[in-house]
Amino acid sequence: MYAVIKSGGKQYRVAEGDTLKLEKLPVEEGQEISFDEVLMVADGDNVQVGTPTLAGCRVSATTVEPAGRHPKIKILKFRRRKHHMKRMGHRQWYSEVKITGIHLAAA
């Protein structure tokens, strides 16, 4: 069984036991989180698609690492023949979570 959830403006395909890095969330380590924006749930041939979300479905997770940073992305802006070059870098914050369960709506 897997689900597609929305978090931080992005969509993620998750299954129970998966560990993923999401946009930074205001949580502490070991804290339980619930994602209510479930876009799709698939269990074998049984697929439920929301319009846009499934009412009553949720995905629960616990935080593994509350705040970390991705590797640095190097940005180089260069204009030829203009004696202009600008170097920048960026490290995005993330929260690492482990999916503990996918809960379907009561039928």
N, C-alpha and C positions, 0 to 999 in steps of 0.2 A: 504494500500500500504506500502511495506517495501523495503529496499535496503540493500545490503551488500557492505560496504566500506572498504578500506584499509588505515590504519593510524598507523604510528610508527611500521611497520613490523607486525601488527596484523590485523585481520579482525573482523568487528563488524556488527551485524544485527541491523539496525536502522529503526525507523518509525518516522513520524512527531510528535513532542511533547516529544520525548524521551530525557532523560538527561543521559549522560554517561561520564566516566572518561577515558580520553585518555592519552597517553604519553605526557609529557610536551611540549607545543607548544609555540613559541615566539610571543604571542599575549597579548593584554590588555583586561581588563574586559569590556564587552559589545561590543567588536569588532566582526564584521561579518567575518566568515571563509567559504571557499568553498572547498569541497572535490571533486577532479576531478577523483580520482581512484575509480570508481564505478564498482564493479565486477558483480553485479546482481541486477535486479529490478523486483519485483513481484507485480502485481495488480490483485488480484483474480486468475483467471485461466491464465491470460496473464503473462508469465514469460520470461524475456529477460536475457540471460546469455552472458557475454562478453568473448572475447578470447584475452588477459586476461581481458581487461577492455572494458566498453561500451563507444564508442566515442560520445561526445556531452552531456552525462548525467552528472549531478552533484548533490551534496547534500549540502545544505547551513545550517549553524549553527551559533549561537552566543555564546560567552564565558560567562559562569556564574561565574566561579572562575578561574582566570588566572594561579595560581600556588598554589597547595596544596601538602600535603604529605600523603601517605597511612600509615596505622598502621605499626609498626615495625615488621619485620620478624626476628626471632631469629635463628641463625645458630650455631650449636654445632658440632665441629669435635673432635672425640675421638678415640684414639688407645688403645685398651686394652693391659694391661701388659707392657706398654711402658712409663708410667708416663707422658702422653701427652694428654692435653685437651685444646682446643682453642674455645673461645666463641666470636661470632661476631653478629652484627645486621645490618639491612639495611632498609631504608625508601625510597621508590620510589616516585619521583615527578610526579604529574599529573596535567592536565588541565581539568576542568569540562565544558562540552559544552552541549547546548540544541539544538536539531535538529529543524529547522524552516521550511524546505521544501525539497522535492525531485523533481528535475526538469528533465524531460525526454528529449531526443534528438528530435529536430524538424524532423518530418517525411516528 
